[in-house]
């Protein structure tokens, strides 16, 4: 369910007139050529981007009953506290709700 929500949220973000760009932020780790490589960082949102007015965008995508981990809460608080826009989205309605209330 979260993968389907991610596809829907990304489409909604990319089509919204307030969004300049939005991309999936892969996280996790892998062993590449014998080296351990980490992608992203703990708490980083699923989607990162930029609004047309220059503000940073971070969207944590969750399934209908999914809950934020503490480090995800902290990351979104940091984005919003610094003047960016960070929120949780479960579907395209959440994207429209959050972005349509912007100045």
C-alpha angles and dihedrals in degrees: 000000000000092000091054090047090051092055091048094046093048091051091050092048094048091049096046114103093223093060121086095183140341129187138179112259108214116212134185135070142270141181108247120182090342094309128110109235125188122204119207121344137266111291096013111147123250093241127037126184149127134263120228089251090061099257120138116249127210123175124183109204118210136176115248093274098028119127131210118251115230093254090053090053090051092049093052090046090052092051093048092042091055093052098266128119118252129165147145119257129191096174143348092285090065090051092052093043093053099040097042091059092059121110 
